Amino acid sequence: MRLGLDIGGTKTDAVAVDAAGVVVDRIRLVTGFGPDAVIRTALEGIDRIAAAVGLTPSDVETIGIGIPGQVDVGTGSVSHAVNLGFDELEVGGLLARALGREVKVENDVKAAALGAYHLMTAGVPEGAPRSMAYLNLGTGLAAGLVIDGALWRGARGAAGEIGHIPVDPGGVLCPCGQRGCLETVASGSAIARQWATDDPIPARSLLAAAEAGDEGARAIRSLLVDNVAAAVRVLVLTVDVETVMIGGGLSNLGAWLLDEVKRVLASWAGESPFLASLELDTRVQLVPAGFPAAAVGAALVGAPATRPSGAPAGEKRVATWQK
Ligand SMILES: [Zn+2]
C-alpha cells in the first residue's frame, strides 16, 4: 500500500493506492495556513488515510506529498509556497522526523502528471503511450512531463514551466518579471484579472456572458482557448509527447473546453501541412473530473517508474508498480 497527499491552498486530498495501482480509499481535509498548520494537516491526513485502510504510517511502502511551490526532491524542502503561507519549509524532513520514516515530496503539478499518466496507462494493453504531458490550468499554467513512464524534471526542475513563455510582447507584467506570459492569458488568474464578477468561479460567469453575446466576454474566451491550444502545441513541438492531458480547476469547464481546443488545433492544421501531420487535435484529452491526480501521483512518487515497453505481453501495466 502507498499513501499520497495533495496539499492544496484550501484542501488536502489523501489517497491509499494498493499494489495493483488501484485507489482503495480517499479522504479530504481542510488545509491549515502557515508552516505549523501545514505540517499538522499532513500528519493528520497520513494518520487518517492509513487508519482508513487498517494500517499505520510505518506499515506502508511509500508516503508521498504533492505540494505547490519549488521542491527540492532530494531534501524534501519546499520554497515559495505562497498559498500555504510559507516561503521556505523542510516539509520532507519534518514529516520524516515526526513519523520515523521516509516521506517523498514532489511539486503538485509534477505529481499530478504522474497520477494522470498512471490513470491513462493503468490496465491498458500493449501500445499504451510512453510519454505524456499534463497541462495544469489552475490559478496558473504549468505542465508536468512523463517520459518513458518517469517524471522528467529537467536540470533544475523547470521542465514544463511553459506558463512563463512570453506570447505577447505588449501584454501585462507577469509576477515572474516578464511581460505577456502564456499564464497571463490562459489561466484562472488570467480570467479573474480580465473578467470582473462576484461569481466565485469567474470562468463560469465569463462563459455565460459570452454565450449571451457579450463581445468583451467573447474576446477573453477566445484568447483563453487559443492560448490553451498554443500550450498544447508547445508541449508537442518541444517534447513530442504522445498525449497532452488537461487538468486543474479550469478543466472543470469539461467537454466544452476540450471541443474548443480541438477546434482551434484543427483550424491550425488546415493552414499548416506540418501541424496537420502531427494530428494535434487527436492527442489532447481531459483528466476525468474528480480524479485526484496529484494525490495518486504523490503516492506513486516513491514507486519504481513504469516502463510500458518493458512489460511482459499480456500483463497489465499497473502490475509494474508492484515491488
Ligand atoms: Zn511569467
py3Dmol code that shows the C-alpha trace and the ligand (Angstrom):
import py3Dmol

protein = """\
ATOM      1  CA  MET A   1       0.000   0.000   0.000  1.00  0.00           C
ATOM      2  CA  ARG A   2       1.189   3.505  -0.853  1.00  0.00           C
ATOM      3  CA  LEU A   3      -0.148   6.760   0.593  1.00  0.00           C
ATOM      4  CA  GLY A   4      -0.307  10.062  -1.263  1.00  0.00           C
ATOM      5  CA  LEU A   5      -1.329  13.561  -0.195  1.00  0.00           C
ATOM      6  CA  ASP A   6      -2.082  16.563  -2.363  1.00  0.00           C
ATOM      7  CA  ILE A   7      -1.735  19.620  -0.138  1.00  0.00           C
ATOM      8  CA  GLY A   8      -3.609  22.479  -1.772  1.00  0.00           C
ATOM      9  CA  GLY A   9      -4.218  26.054  -0.683  1.00  0.00           C
ATOM     10  CA  THR A  10      -7.647  25.255   0.783  1.00  0.00           C
ATOM     11  CA  LYS A  11      -7.990  21.474   0.911  1.00  0.00           C
ATOM     12  CA  THR A  12      -5.809  18.404   1.190  1.00  0.00           C
ATOM     13  CA  ASP A  13      -6.654  15.161  -0.613  1.00  0.00           C
ATOM     14  CA  ALA A  14      -5.262  11.907   0.777  1.00  0.00           C
ATOM     15  CA  VAL A  15      -5.424   8.567  -1.024  1.00  0.00           C
ATOM     16  CA  ALA A  16      -4.326   4.995  -0.441  1.00  0.00           C
ATOM     17  CA  VAL A  17      -3.184   3.137  -3.574  1.00  0.00           C
ATOM     18  CA  ASP A  18      -2.822  -0.651  -3.461  1.00  0.00           C
ATOM     19  CA  ALA A  19      -0.149  -2.806  -5.089  1.00  0.00           C
ATOM     20  CA  ALA A  20      -2.248  -3.127  -8.252  1.00  0.00           C
ATOM     21  CA  GLY A  21      -2.339   0.663  -8.591  1.00  0.00           C
ATOM     22  CA  VAL A  22      -5.990   0.989  -7.573  1.00  0.00           C
ATOM     23  CA  VAL A  23      -7.162   3.869  -5.342  1.00  0.00           C
ATOM     24  CA  VAL A  24      -8.731   1.971  -2.449  1.00  0.00           C
ATOM     25  CA  ASP A  25      -9.570   4.869  -0.158  1.00  0.00           C
ATOM     26  CA  ARG A  26      -9.703   8.627  -0.218  1.00  0.00           C
ATOM     27  CA  ILE A  27     -10.285  11.356   2.355  1.00  0.00           C
ATOM     28  CA  ARG A  28     -10.309  15.136   2.235  1.00  0.00           C
ATOM     29  CA  LEU A  29      -9.203  17.639   4.899  1.00  0.00           C
ATOM     30  CA  VAL A  30      -9.127  21.409   5.234  1.00  0.00           C
ATOM     31  CA  THR A  31      -5.533  22.664   4.851  1.00  0.00           C
ATOM     32  CA  GLY A  32      -4.263  24.830   7.702  1.00  0.00           C
ATOM     33  CA  PHE A  33      -2.438  28.053   6.860  1.00  0.00           C
ATOM     34  CA  GLY A  34       1.191  28.643   7.779  1.00  0.00           C
ATOM     35  CA  PRO A  35       4.135  26.247   8.303  1.00  0.00           C
ATOM     36  CA  ASP A  36       2.996  24.566  11.544  1.00  0.00           C
ATOM     37  CA  ALA A  37      -0.594  24.138  10.367  1.00  0.00           C
ATOM     38  CA  VAL A  38       0.506  22.652   7.024  1.00  0.00           C
ATOM     39  CA  ILE A  39       2.674  20.043   8.769  1.00  0.00           C
ATOM     40  CA  ARG A  40      -0.181  19.267  11.208  1.00  0.00           C
ATOM     41  CA  THR A  41      -2.578  18.832   8.246  1.00  0.00           C
ATOM     42  CA  ALA A  42      -0.127  16.489   6.523  1.00  0.00           C
ATOM     43  CA  LEU A  43       0.353  14.354   9.645  1.00  0.00           C
ATOM     44  CA  GLU A  44      -3.391  14.166  10.281  1.00  0.00           C
ATOM     45  CA  GLY A  45      -4.012  13.224   6.638  1.00  0.00           C
ATOM     46  CA  ILE A  46      -1.370  10.486   6.711  1.00  0.00           C
ATOM     47  CA  ASP A  47      -2.701   9.057  10.004  1.00  0.00           C
ATOM     48  CA  ARG A  48      -6.310   9.101   8.859  1.00  0.00           C
ATOM     49  CA  ILE A  49      -5.765   7.585   5.401  1.00  0.00           C
ATOM     50  CA  ALA A  50      -3.523   4.873   6.890  1.00  0.00           C
ATOM     51  CA  ALA A  51      -6.175   4.102   9.515  1.00  0.00           C
ATOM     52  CA  ALA A  52      -8.871   4.013   6.826  1.00  0.00           C
ATOM     53  CA  VAL A  53      -7.107   1.030   5.245  1.00  0.00           C
ATOM     54  CA  GLY A  54      -6.315  -0.584   8.604  1.00  0.00           C
ATOM     55  CA  LEU A  55      -2.619   0.294   8.709  1.00  0.00           C
ATOM     56  CA  THR A  56      -0.213   2.664  10.439  1.00  0.00           C
ATOM     57  CA  PRO A  57       2.141   5.009   8.558  1.00  0.00           C
ATOM     58  CA  SER A  58       5.080   2.696   9.302  1.00  0.00           C
ATOM     59  CA  ASP A  59       3.364  -0.265   7.583  1.00  0.00           C
ATOM     60  CA  VAL A  60       3.069   1.247   4.104  1.00  0.00           C
ATOM     61  CA  GLU A  61       5.543   1.016   1.200  1.00  0.00           C
ATOM     62  CA  THR A  62       5.794   4.725   0.415  1.00  0.00           C
ATOM     63  CA  ILE A  63       4.341   8.023   1.559  1.00  0.00           C
ATOM     64  CA  GLY A  64       4.435  10.947  -0.859  1.00  0.00           C
ATOM     65  CA  ILE A  65       3.364  14.573  -0.696  1.00  0.00           C
ATOM     66  CA  GLY A  66       2.382  16.757  -3.664  1.00  0.00           C
ATOM     67  CA  ILE A  67       2.661  20.430  -2.770  1.00  0.00           C
ATOM     68  CA  PRO A  68       2.687  23.738  -4.648  1.00  0.00           C
ATOM     69  CA  GLY A  69       5.953  25.645  -4.830  1.00  0.00           C
ATOM     70  CA  GLN A  70       9.511  24.869  -5.723  1.00  0.00           C
ATOM     71  CA  VAL A  71      10.506  21.466  -4.379  1.00  0.00           C
ATOM     72  CA  ASP A  72      13.972  20.070  -3.799  1.00  0.00           C
ATOM     73  CA  VAL A  73      13.140  16.392  -4.300  1.00  0.00           C
ATOM     74  CA  GLY A  74      16.464  15.358  -2.778  1.00  0.00           C
ATOM     75  CA  THR A  75      15.929  17.021   0.590  1.00  0.00           C
ATOM     76  CA  GLY A  76      12.132  17.406   0.573  1.00  0.00           C
ATOM     77  CA  SER A  77      12.362  21.119   1.265  1.00  0.00           C
ATOM     78  CA  VAL A  78       9.775  23.420  -0.295  1.00  0.00           C
ATOM     79  CA  SER A  79      10.109  27.101  -1.148  1.00  0.00           C
ATOM     80  CA  HIS A  80       7.802  29.855  -2.448  1.00  0.00           C
ATOM     81  CA  ALA A  81       4.595  28.130  -1.299  1.00  0.00           C
ATOM     82  CA  VAL A  82       2.793  31.474  -1.078  1.00  0.00           C
ATOM     83  CA  ASN A  83      -0.729  29.949  -0.975  1.00  0.00           C
ATOM     84  CA  LEU A  84       0.222  27.838   2.037  1.00  0.00           C
ATOM     85  CA  GLY A  85       1.694  30.730   3.987  1.00  0.00           C
ATOM     86  CA  PHE A  86       5.402  29.986   3.988  1.00  0.00           C
ATOM     87  CA  ASP A  87       8.450  30.850   1.954  1.00  0.00           C
ATOM     88  CA  GLU A  88      10.740  28.002   2.949  1.00  0.00           C
ATOM     89  CA  LEU A  89       9.946  24.797   4.839  1.00  0.00           C
ATOM     90  CA  GLU A  90      11.696  21.498   5.313  1.00  0.00           C
ATOM     91  CA  VAL A  91       8.481  19.520   4.640  1.00  0.00           C
ATOM     92  CA  GLY A  92      10.115  16.144   3.960  1.00  0.00           C
ATOM     93  CA  GLY A  93      12.473  16.374   6.941  1.00  0.00           C
ATOM     94  CA  LEU A  94       9.823  17.488   9.439  1.00  0.00           C
ATOM     95  CA  LEU A  95       7.405  14.728   8.380  1.00  0.00           C
ATOM     96  CA  ALA A  96      10.152  12.095   8.358  1.00  0.00           C
ATOM     97  CA  ARG A  97      11.187  13.024  11.912  1.00  0.00           C
ATOM     98  CA  ALA A  98       7.589  13.021  13.158  1.00  0.00           C
ATOM     99  CA  LEU A  99       6.805   9.635  11.551  1.00  0.00           C
ATOM    100  CA  GLY A 100      10.193   7.954  11.885  1.00  0.00           C
ATOM    101  CA  ARG A 101      10.273   7.027   8.194  1.00  0.00           C
ATOM    102  CA  GLU A 102      10.988   8.461   4.753  1.00  0.00           C
ATOM    103  CA  VAL A 103       8.435  10.779   3.132  1.00  0.00           C
ATOM    104  CA  LYS A 104       8.869  11.839  -0.528  1.00  0.00           C
ATOM    105  CA  VAL A 105       7.938  15.352  -1.594  1.00  0.00           C
ATOM    106  CA  GLU A 106       7.149  16.470  -5.134  1.00  0.00           C
ATOM    107  CA  ASN A 107       5.754  19.600  -6.770  1.00  0.00           C
ATOM    108  CA  ASP A 108       1.968  19.224  -7.121  1.00  0.00           C
ATOM    109  CA  VAL A 109       1.824  19.658 -10.907  1.00  0.00           C
ATOM    110  CA  LYS A 110       4.603  17.111 -11.407  1.00  0.00           C
ATOM    111  CA  ALA A 111       2.841  14.711  -9.018  1.00  0.00           C
ATOM    112  CA  ALA A 112      -0.415  15.220 -10.934  1.00  0.00           C
ATOM    113  CA  ALA A 113       1.426  14.404 -14.164  1.00  0.00           C
ATOM    114  CA  LEU A 114       2.464  11.072 -12.695  1.00  0.00           C
ATOM    115  CA  GLY A 115      -1.083  10.440 -11.446  1.00  0.00           C
ATOM    116  CA  ALA A 116      -2.639  11.297 -14.810  1.00  0.00           C
ATOM    117  CA  TYR A 117      -0.130   9.076 -16.607  1.00  0.00           C
ATOM    118  CA  HIS A 118      -0.955   6.236 -14.244  1.00  0.00           C
ATOM    119  CA  LEU A 119      -4.674   6.696 -14.940  1.00  0.00           C
ATOM    120  CA  MET A 120      -4.050   6.765 -18.693  1.00  0.00           C
ATOM    121  CA  THR A 121      -1.940   3.601 -18.750  1.00  0.00           C
ATOM    122  CA  ALA A 122      -3.479   1.532 -15.940  1.00  0.00           C
ATOM    123  CA  GLY A 123      -4.893  -1.668 -17.318  1.00  0.00           C
ATOM    124  CA  VAL A 124      -4.215  -0.644 -20.900  1.00  0.00           C
ATOM    125  CA  PRO A 125      -2.874  -3.494 -23.009  1.00  0.00           C
ATOM    126  CA  GLU A 126       0.310  -3.238 -25.099  1.00  0.00           C
ATOM    127  CA  GLY A 127       0.547   0.002 -27.011  1.00  0.00           C
ATOM    128  CA  ALA A 128      -0.075   2.390 -24.110  1.00  0.00           C
ATOM    129  CA  PRO A 129       1.593   5.765 -24.658  1.00  0.00           C
ATOM    130  CA  ARG A 130       5.115   6.022 -23.235  1.00  0.00           C
ATOM    131  CA  SER A 131       5.033   9.785 -22.937  1.00  0.00           C
ATOM    132  CA  MET A 132       2.511  12.314 -21.746  1.00  0.00           C
ATOM    133  CA  ALA A 133       2.319  15.955 -20.742  1.00  0.00           C
ATOM    134  CA  TYR A 134      -0.089  17.015 -18.028  1.00  0.00           C
ATOM    135  CA  LEU A 135      -1.202  20.583 -18.676  1.00  0.00           C
ATOM    136  CA  ASN A 136      -2.429  22.146 -15.450  1.00  0.00           C
ATOM    137  CA  LEU A 137      -4.879  25.006 -15.922  1.00  0.00           C
ATOM    138  CA  GLY A 138      -5.345  26.261 -12.390  1.00  0.00           C
ATOM    139  CA  THR A 139      -4.677  29.687 -10.925  1.00  0.00           C
ATOM    140  CA  GLY A 140      -1.531  29.492 -13.039  1.00  0.00           C
ATOM    141  CA  LEU A 141      -0.474  27.445 -16.056  1.00  0.00           C
ATOM    142  CA  ALA A 142       2.233  24.787 -15.908  1.00  0.00           C
ATOM    143  CA  ALA A 143       2.904  21.335 -17.271  1.00  0.00           C
ATOM    144  CA  GLY A 144       4.404  18.130 -15.908  1.00  0.00           C
ATOM    145  CA  LEU A 145       6.194  15.751 -18.258  1.00  0.00           C
ATOM    146  CA  VAL A 146       6.274  11.960 -18.104  1.00  0.00           C
ATOM    147  CA  ILE A 147       8.817  10.436 -20.469  1.00  0.00           C
ATOM    148  CA  ASP A 148       9.163   6.646 -20.733  1.00  0.00           C
ATOM    149  CA  GLY A 149       6.965   6.279 -17.673  1.00  0.00           C
ATOM    150  CA  ALA A 150       9.066   8.522 -15.423  1.00  0.00           C
ATOM    151  CA  LEU A 151       8.802  12.176 -14.453  1.00  0.00           C
ATOM    152  CA  TRP A 152      11.123  14.451 -16.397  1.00  0.00           C
ATOM    153  CA  ARG A 153      12.097  17.349 -14.127  1.00  0.00           C
ATOM    154  CA  GLY A 154      14.921  18.815 -16.191  1.00  0.00           C
ATOM    155  CA  ALA A 155      18.305  20.007 -14.970  1.00  0.00           C
ATOM    156  CA  ARG A 156      16.888  22.476 -12.441  1.00  0.00           C
ATOM    157  CA  GLY A 157      13.299  21.302 -12.052  1.00  0.00           C
ATOM    158  CA  ALA A 158      11.970  23.851 -14.547  1.00  0.00           C
ATOM    159  CA  ALA A 159      10.923  21.395 -17.270  1.00  0.00           C
ATOM    160  CA  GLY A 160       7.309  22.086 -18.192  1.00  0.00           C
ATOM    161  CA  GLU A 161       7.157  25.660 -16.839  1.00  0.00           C
ATOM    162  CA  ILE A 162       5.591  26.765 -20.113  1.00  0.00           C
ATOM    163  CA  GLY A 163       3.290  29.249 -18.369  1.00  0.00           C
ATOM    164  CA  HIS A 164       6.220  31.646 -18.466  1.00  0.00           C
ATOM    165  CA  ILE A 165       6.798  31.547 -22.195  1.00  0.00           C
ATOM    166  CA  PRO A 166       6.005  35.113 -23.293  1.00  0.00           C
ATOM    167  CA  VAL A 167       3.381  35.149 -26.071  1.00  0.00           C
ATOM    168  CA  ASP A 168       2.530  38.853 -26.152  1.00  0.00           C
ATOM    169  CA  PRO A 169       5.362  41.434 -26.008  1.00  0.00           C
ATOM    170  CA  GLY A 170       2.778  44.144 -25.202  1.00  0.00           C
ATOM    171  CA  GLY A 171       0.998  42.061 -22.578  1.00  0.00           C
ATOM    172  CA  VAL A 172       0.648  42.605 -18.846  1.00  0.00           C
ATOM    173  CA  LEU A 173       3.521  42.192 -16.411  1.00  0.00           C
ATOM    174  CA  CYS A 174       3.707  38.640 -15.026  1.00  0.00           C
ATOM    175  CA  PRO A 175       4.721  38.001 -11.379  1.00  0.00           C
ATOM    176  CA  CYS A 176       7.790  36.261 -12.855  1.00  0.00           C
ATOM    177  CA  GLY A 177       9.069  39.624 -14.137  1.00  0.00           C
ATOM    178  CA  GLN A 178       8.453  39.045 -17.844  1.00  0.00           C
ATOM    179  CA  ARG A 179       5.652  40.534 -19.914  1.00  0.00           C
ATOM    180  CA  GLY A 180       2.762  38.746 -21.629  1.00  0.00           C
ATOM    181  CA  CYS A 181       3.482  35.212 -20.397  1.00  0.00           C
ATOM    182  CA  LEU A 182       1.144  32.403 -21.522  1.00  0.00           C
ATOM    183  CA  GLU A 183      -0.116  32.261 -17.920  1.00  0.00           C
ATOM    184  CA  THR A 184      -1.343  35.868 -18.143  1.00  0.00           C
ATOM    185  CA  VAL A 185      -3.814  34.926 -20.909  1.00  0.00           C
ATOM    186  CA  ALA A 186      -4.658  31.252 -20.287  1.00  0.00           C
ATOM    187  CA  SER A 187      -5.261  30.506 -16.608  1.00  0.00           C
ATOM    188  CA  GLY A 188      -7.716  31.035 -13.781  1.00  0.00           C
ATOM    189  CA  SER A 189      -5.862  34.178 -12.683  1.00  0.00           C
ATOM    190  CA  ALA A 190      -5.947  35.483 -16.275  1.00  0.00           C
ATOM    191  CA  ILE A 191      -9.740  35.171 -16.338  1.00  0.00           C
ATOM    192  CA  ALA A 192     -10.122  36.704 -12.866  1.00  0.00           C
ATOM    193  CA  ARG A 193      -7.980  39.677 -13.936  1.00  0.00           C
ATOM    194  CA  GLN A 194      -9.864  40.305 -17.186  1.00  0.00           C
ATOM    195  CA  TRP A 195     -13.428  39.493 -16.113  1.00  0.00           C
ATOM    196  CA  ALA A 196     -14.826  41.291 -13.058  1.00  0.00           C
ATOM    197  CA  THR A 197     -17.569  39.248 -11.378  1.00  0.00           C
ATOM    198  CA  ASP A 198     -18.959  38.288  -7.975  1.00  0.00           C
ATOM    199  CA  ASP A 199     -19.156  34.649  -9.073  1.00  0.00           C
ATOM    200  CA  PRO A 200     -16.671  32.595  -7.022  1.00  0.00           C
ATOM    201  CA  ILE A 201     -15.945  30.778 -10.306  1.00  0.00           C
ATOM    202  CA  PRO A 202     -15.143  33.624 -12.753  1.00  0.00           C
ATOM    203  CA  ALA A 203     -14.774  31.206 -15.701  1.00  0.00           C
ATOM    204  CA  ARG A 204     -18.402  30.140 -15.308  1.00  0.00           C
ATOM    205  CA  SER A 205     -19.611  33.736 -15.347  1.00  0.00           C
ATOM    206  CA  LEU A 206     -17.354  34.527 -18.334  1.00  0.00           C
ATOM    207  CA  LEU A 207     -18.731  31.636 -20.388  1.00  0.00           C
ATOM    208  CA  ALA A 208     -22.336  32.526 -19.545  1.00  0.00           C
ATOM    209  CA  ALA A 209     -21.766  36.139 -20.646  1.00  0.00           C
ATOM    210  CA  ALA A 210     -20.004  35.042 -23.828  1.00  0.00           C
ATOM    211  CA  GLU A 211     -22.877  32.674 -24.579  1.00  0.00           C
ATOM    212  CA  ALA A 212     -25.317  35.559 -24.053  1.00  0.00           C
ATOM    213  CA  GLY A 213     -23.461  37.563 -26.702  1.00  0.00           C
ATOM    214  CA  ASP A 214     -21.214  39.874 -24.621  1.00  0.00           C
ATOM    215  CA  GLU A 215     -18.431  40.927 -27.022  1.00  0.00           C
ATOM    216  CA  GLY A 216     -15.868  41.545 -24.266  1.00  0.00           C
ATOM    217  CA  ALA A 217     -16.502  38.102 -22.786  1.00  0.00           C
ATOM    218  CA  ARG A 218     -16.203  36.511 -26.229  1.00  0.00           C
ATOM    219  CA  ALA A 219     -12.805  38.142 -26.785  1.00  0.00           C
ATOM    220  CA  ILE A 220     -11.481  36.905 -23.413  1.00  0.00           C
ATOM    221  CA  ARG A 221     -12.913  33.453 -24.116  1.00  0.00           C
ATOM    222  CA  SER A 222     -11.206  33.129 -27.486  1.00  0.00           C
ATOM    223  CA  LEU A 223      -7.915  34.423 -26.067  1.00  0.00           C
ATOM    224  CA  LEU A 224      -8.184  31.651 -23.449  1.00  0.00           C
ATOM    225  CA  VAL A 225      -8.992  28.880 -25.919  1.00  0.00           C
ATOM    226  CA  ASP A 226      -6.358  29.972 -28.473  1.00  0.00           C
ATOM    227  CA  ASN A 227      -3.669  30.031 -25.814  1.00  0.00           C
ATOM    228  CA  VAL A 228      -4.593  26.689 -24.245  1.00  0.00           C
ATOM    229  CA  ALA A 229      -4.274  25.304 -27.778  1.00  0.00           C
ATOM    230  CA  ALA A 230      -0.924  27.126 -28.076  1.00  0.00           C
ATOM    231  CA  ALA A 231       0.210  25.424 -24.858  1.00  0.00           C
ATOM    232  CA  VAL A 232      -0.681  22.018 -26.331  1.00  0.00           C
ATOM    233  CA  ARG A 233       1.292  22.906 -29.475  1.00  0.00           C
ATOM    234  CA  VAL A 234       4.330  23.991 -27.414  1.00  0.00           C
ATOM    235  CA  LEU A 235       4.299  20.687 -25.488  1.00  0.00           C
ATOM    236  CA  VAL A 236       4.133  18.556 -28.626  1.00  0.00           C
ATOM    237  CA  LEU A 237       6.691  20.616 -30.539  1.00  0.00           C
ATOM    238  CA  THR A 238       9.229  20.603 -27.697  1.00  0.00           C
ATOM    239  CA  VAL A 239       8.953  17.043 -26.358  1.00  0.00           C
ATOM    240  CA  ASP A 240       6.644  15.337 -28.872  1.00  0.00           C
ATOM    241  CA  VAL A 241       4.644  13.689 -26.119  1.00  0.00           C
ATOM    242  CA  GLU A 242       2.082  11.191 -27.378  1.00  0.00           C
ATOM    243  CA  THR A 243      -0.755  12.762 -25.377  1.00  0.00           C
ATOM    244  CA  VAL A 244      -1.465  16.036 -23.595  1.00  0.00           C
ATOM    245  CA  MET A 245      -3.875  15.635 -20.671  1.00  0.00           C
ATOM    246  CA  ILE A 246      -5.533  18.815 -19.433  1.00  0.00           C
ATOM    247  CA  GLY A 247      -6.312  19.067 -15.733  1.00  0.00           C
ATOM    248  CA  GLY A 248      -6.618  21.663 -12.968  1.00  0.00           C
ATOM    249  CA  GLY A 249      -9.537  23.882 -11.987  1.00  0.00           C
ATOM    250  CA  LEU A 250     -10.309  25.172 -15.483  1.00  0.00           C
ATOM    251  CA  SER A 251     -10.576  21.614 -16.803  1.00  0.00           C
ATOM    252  CA  ASN A 252     -13.918  21.554 -14.957  1.00  0.00           C
ATOM    253  CA  LEU A 253     -15.199  23.522 -17.958  1.00  0.00           C
ATOM    254  CA  GLY A 254     -15.209  19.983 -19.335  1.00  0.00           C
ATOM    255  CA  ALA A 255     -16.213  18.875 -22.794  1.00  0.00           C
ATOM    256  CA  TRP A 256     -16.748  22.460 -23.926  1.00  0.00           C
ATOM    257  CA  LEU A 257     -13.099  23.372 -23.310  1.00  0.00           C
ATOM    258  CA  LEU A 258     -11.807  20.191 -24.937  1.00  0.00           C
ATOM    259  CA  ASP A 259     -14.004  20.650 -28.015  1.00  0.00           C
ATOM    260  CA  GLU A 260     -12.943  24.280 -28.420  1.00  0.00           C
ATOM    261  CA  VAL A 261      -9.232  23.497 -28.051  1.00  0.00           C
ATOM    262  CA  LYS A 262      -9.563  20.685 -30.599  1.00  0.00           C
ATOM    263  CA  ARG A 263     -11.399  23.027 -32.961  1.00  0.00           C
ATOM    264  CA  VAL A 264      -8.553  25.581 -32.782  1.00  0.00           C
ATOM    265  CA  LEU A 265      -5.891  22.889 -33.264  1.00  0.00           C
ATOM    266  CA  ALA A 266      -7.781  21.517 -36.267  1.00  0.00           C
ATOM    267  CA  SER A 267      -8.065  25.008 -37.778  1.00  0.00           C
ATOM    268  CA  TRP A 268      -4.287  25.481 -37.495  1.00  0.00           C
ATOM    269  CA  ALA A 269      -3.814  22.100 -39.169  1.00  0.00           C
ATOM    270  CA  GLY A 270      -5.921  23.403 -42.053  1.00  0.00           C
ATOM    271  CA  GLU A 271      -3.341  26.124 -42.646  1.00  0.00           C
ATOM    272  CA  SER A 272      -0.161  24.148 -41.962  1.00  0.00           C
ATOM    273  CA  PRO A 273       0.648  20.770 -43.518  1.00  0.00           C
ATOM    274  CA  PHE A 274       3.374  20.425 -40.865  1.00  0.00           C
ATOM    275  CA  LEU A 275       0.924  20.822 -37.968  1.00  0.00           C
ATOM    276  CA  ALA A 276      -1.589  18.646 -39.830  1.00  0.00           C
ATOM    277  CA  SER A 277       0.987  15.828 -39.938  1.00  0.00           C
ATOM    278  CA  LEU A 278       1.252  15.973 -36.131  1.00  0.00           C
ATOM    279  CA  GLU A 279      -2.515  15.423 -35.638  1.00  0.00           C
ATOM    280  CA  LEU A 280      -2.542  17.648 -32.560  1.00  0.00           C
ATOM    281  CA  ASP A 281      -6.321  17.603 -32.186  1.00  0.00           C
ATOM    282  CA  THR A 282      -6.329  13.831 -31.677  1.00  0.00           C
ATOM    283  CA  ARG A 283      -3.644  13.961 -28.978  1.00  0.00           C
ATOM    284  CA  VAL A 284      -5.374  16.053 -26.331  1.00  0.00           C
ATOM    285  CA  GLN A 285      -7.607  14.718 -23.536  1.00  0.00           C
ATOM    286  CA  LEU A 286      -9.135  15.868 -20.260  1.00  0.00           C
ATOM    287  CA  VAL A 287      -8.333  14.332 -16.898  1.00  0.00           C
ATOM    288  CA  PRO A 288     -11.723  12.970 -15.733  1.00  0.00           C
ATOM    289  CA  ALA A 289     -13.419  15.397 -13.327  1.00  0.00           C
ATOM    290  CA  GLY A 290     -12.854  14.471  -9.697  1.00  0.00           C
ATOM    291  CA  PHE A 291      -9.853  12.187 -10.290  1.00  0.00           C
ATOM    292  CA  PRO A 292      -7.324  13.053  -7.533  1.00  0.00           C
ATOM    293  CA  ALA A 293      -4.359  13.101  -9.949  1.00  0.00           C
ATOM    294  CA  ALA A 294      -1.854  14.869  -7.669  1.00  0.00           C
ATOM    295  CA  ALA A 295      -2.598  12.678  -4.627  1.00  0.00           C
ATOM    296  CA  VAL A 296      -2.354   9.480  -6.696  1.00  0.00           C
ATOM    297  CA  GLY A 297       0.863  10.716  -8.299  1.00  0.00           C
ATOM    298  CA  ALA A 298       2.283  11.580  -4.860  1.00  0.00           C
ATOM    299  CA  ALA A 299       1.535   8.032  -3.703  1.00  0.00           C
ATOM    300  CA  LEU A 300       3.491   6.732  -6.691  1.00  0.00           C
ATOM    301  CA  VAL A 301       6.455   9.124  -6.419  1.00  0.00           C
ATOM    302  CA  GLY A 302       8.470   6.579  -4.479  1.00  0.00           C
ATOM    303  CA  ALA A 303       7.482   3.669  -6.726  1.00  0.00           C
ATOM    304  CA  PRO A 304       9.732   2.391  -9.499  1.00  0.00           C
ATOM    305  CA  ALA A 305       8.984   4.048 -12.845  1.00  0.00           C
ATOM    306  CA  THR A 306       6.578   2.283 -15.163  1.00  0.00           C
ATOM    307  CA  ARG A 307       8.168   1.323 -18.420  1.00  0.00           C
ATOM    308  CA  PRO A 308       5.266   0.135 -20.531  1.00  0.00           C
ATOM    309  CA  SER A 309       7.560  -1.076 -23.301  1.00  0.00           C
ATOM    310  CA  GLY A 310       9.235  -3.470 -20.886  1.00  0.00           C
ATOM    311  CA  ALA A 311       6.062  -5.030 -19.526  1.00  0.00           C
ATOM    312  CA  PRO A 312       5.683  -8.689 -20.438  1.00  0.00           C
ATOM    313  CA  ALA A 313       2.987  -9.353 -23.026  1.00  0.00           C
ATOM    314  CA  GLY A 314      -0.476  -9.695 -21.589  1.00  0.00           C
ATOM    315  CA  GLU A 315       0.456  -8.294 -18.190  1.00  0.00           C
ATOM    316  CA  LYS A 316      -1.259  -5.150 -17.022  1.00  0.00           C
ATOM    317  CA  ARG A 317       0.974  -2.063 -16.814  1.00  0.00           C
ATOM    318  CA  VAL A 318      -0.211  -1.422 -13.290  1.00  0.00           C
ATOM    319  CA  ALA A 319       1.492  -4.601 -12.169  1.00  0.00           C
ATOM    320  CA  THR A 320       4.826  -2.862 -12.673  1.00  0.00           C
ATOM    321  CA  TRP A 321       4.048  -0.829  -9.559  1.00  0.00           C
ATOM    322  CA  GLN A 322       4.415  -3.981  -7.522  1.00  0.00           C
ATOM    323  CA  LYS A 323       7.664  -4.373  -5.700  1.00  0.00           C
TER     324      LYS A 323
END
"""
ligand_1 = """\
1
ZN
Zn 5.738 34.769 -16.310
"""
view = py3Dmol.view(width=600, height=400)
view.addModel(protein, "pdb")
view.setStyle({"model": 0}, {"cartoon": {"style": "trace"}})
view.addModel(ligand_1, "xyz")
view.setStyle({"model": 1}, {"stick": {}})
view.zoomTo()
view.show()
